[in-house]
Amino acid sequence: MLHKYTATAFFILLSAFQTTAQEAFERTVTWSANDGGVVECPVEFGALGLGKCLPGGIDALGTLNQGRACAMTIAIELAKNNHCQPAFAITKATQCHNASEQNVLMQAGVMKVCELLQRF
């Protein structure tokens, strides 16, 4: 009987951890999508073709774009076209200043992040 309760308690704990991990990566992605702050890693953004998202960057329509929100707009579009790997790379780059949040994204994985981006 004790074994049954132990297994049940373990399952509840595991479920709570999985929910927390899922919520963590969703919070990370949502924060990046809504943050127009300064990009801490301009070289990484440039290497990913996100120069227009750096301060002073201008898109094809002449609109001034800045920060993570600009990059995430591109990541979302890529994800919606099933280009999950580059969408993930951009999403991860928006957290270049925060290794623990990059780790949260890595733990979630490319497909989970891509599926979330597709829902934006």
Secondary structure, 3 states (H helix, E strand, C coil): CHHHHHHHHHHHHHHHHHHHHHHHHHHHHHHHHHCCCCCCCHHHHHHCCCHHHCCCEECCCCCEECHHHHHHHHHHHHHHCCCHHHHHHHHHHCCCCCHHHHHHHHHHCHHHHHHHHHCC
